[in-house]
Structure formats: C-alpha cells, structure tokens
Amino acid sequence: MRALTIGLSVLLFAGCGSRVREKAELFPVVASVRINGESAAGVRLTLRPKDGKPVDAYNARPSGLSDENGDVFFMTYEPMDGVPTGTYVVTLDWPNMPPGGPITPKDRLKGTFNKVGAIDTEVNVDGSGPITLEPIEIEFEDPLPAVDMEEM
C-alpha cells in the first residue's frame, strides 16, 4: 500500500508542472502611421484588449514598429506573426532612439497617445482573414528629436 501511495504521489507531482501554455491562433494585421503628414519610422503601435482581459495565457500584448514607410506589421509572439482574435484599442509611442540603444528612450510624443482612448481607432480581429487598418494620422506640435546614435 505504501508503494502505491508513493507511486501515485510521484505521478501527481510529475503532472503538476508539465502544463504547456497554449498560444492563441493569430491573424495578420497591418497598419500605417503618419505623424504631421510624414511617414514615421520607429513608431510603436500597441493593441490593448478593449475589455481589458488577457488575450492568452502569456498575457501577450500585440504590437509593431513602423518601418521607414510608416508601415506596421503586428506581432504577438514572433516578428510579423499576427494578432489573436478580439477587439482592441490602439495606443502608440515614438521612442527617440532605436530599440536596444544604450539608454532608456523617451517618447517623442511625450506620452500623449500612449493612453487608452487617445486614438480613435478600434480593431476587431474576427479570424476571417488578414486586416489592413485605415492609416493612423497623428498631428503633434514639437515632437522630441530623434537621438543621433553617432553622437553618443
């Protein structure tokens, strides 16, 4: 009987930590962003669940950085992999230096659009296929300058 109890205990213990978190199914979402009428590279768009609930077991937050044309390809787990189904609101910030730089970047837009409700764009990813958002146009007086990496 003792051997049976130990054996069951080992099986229960072994199963406790072996749960694999499921990643959500993803769908392509693309956008473009312009600031003061110009394509802007390095703008980070983040999709925040409208209902505030996590999109998956990882509490992932889909986001993407704009390229030199202002185009954004959203990712959740890996570059350009897409977005889980759900309804999202968009926030954005514009770090004043490339990601991975030697200092913590400041938002060139001074945090103005990094709050839920600051941008009137909602995204509904329903799983029916790729989504292309309407261009996001931001007007902002006097953004902070980009940091010149060669001067550092």
N, C-alpha and C positions, 0 to 999 in steps of 0.2 A: 504494500500500500504506500509506503514511504517513497519507493522508487517511482510509482505512478504520480504521486503528488509533485515530486521534483521534476519529473518529465513534463508534466502539464505546465508547471511554473516556467520552465525553460522555454517552452513553446509560446506561452503568453508573452513573456519578456521579449523574445525574439521578434514577435509580430508588432510590438508597440512602436518601435522607431522606424519601421520599414515602409511607412506610408509614403507614396510618391505624390507630390502635388501635381495636379493636372494643370497644364497651361490651357488657356482659353483658345478657341478657334479664332483665327484672325482674318481680316479682310482689308484689302488695300484702300488707303485713304491718302489723297494728295491735296495740297493747298498751295496757294502762292500768297506772298505778303509784300506789300509796298509801304514804305514809310516816306511821307512827304512827296509822294508821286514817283519815288525811285525804288527799283528793286534793291532789296537789302539782304546781304549775306550775313549769316550767323544769328538770325533771329530764331529764338526757341519758342515754338508753339507747343502748348501742353493741353491735352484733352482731360478734363476733370468730369467724372460721372455727375450728371445733373442731380441724381438722387443722393449723392454722397457716399454710396455703398461701393466697396471694393469690386473691381472687375474680375478678380480671380483670387486664388489662394495666396498669391505673392503680393497682393495689393499694388499691382503694376499701375503705372500712370503713363499712358501712351503719349509720345512727344516726338518732335522732329526739329532739326535745324535747317534753316533755309540755305540754299546754295547761292552762288553768285547771281543767279537769275531770279532769286526770291522764291524758288520752288521748294516745297517741303514734302518729304515722303515720311509718313509717320511710322514709328516703330514701337513695339511693346517689349519684346524680349531681345531681339537682334535687329541690326540696321535694316530698315525698309520692310519689316515683316508684316506690318499692318496693325489693325486695331480690333479688339473684341467687340461683339455686338453690344449695343447700349446707346443711350442718349447722353451726349457730352456737351459741356460748355467749353469755350476756348479761352485760354489766357496766353499771354506772351510776355517775353522779356528779351532784351537785346544785350547780351554780355559785351563789355567793352574790350574784350580780347578773345582770342581763340581758346576753345576748351583745352584744358591741360596746361594752361600758362602758369608761370611761376607765382602768381598772386591770385587771391580770390577776386573774380571780376565784379564790377559794379554793373547794374542795369543802366544802359544808355538812355532808357526811357523813364528812369527814376521810379520804377515800381508802379507806374500809372496803370498799366494794362495786365499786371500780374495778379489781379484780383477777380474772383468770380463776379460776372456781371459788368465788367469794364468794357468788354467787347460784345457786341450784339450778334454773335454767331453761335448757333447751336448745330450740332452734328448728330444725326441719327444713323447709326450703323446697324442695319437690319439684317445683314447676312445675305442680301440678294445679289451682291457683287461689288465691284470697285466703286468708290465715291470720290468725286472731284468737287471740292468746295468752291464756292464763289470766292474771288480774290478778296483778301483781307487788306483794306486800305486804312492806314493809320496816319493821322496828322498830329505832329508833335513839334512844338517850338523848342528849339535849342537842345537837341539831344546831346548827351555827353560824347566827346570824341572817342574814336577807337584808340586803343593803346598801340603805339608803334613798337612791335617786338624787337626791332633792331636798336631802339634807343635804350632798351633795358640791359 
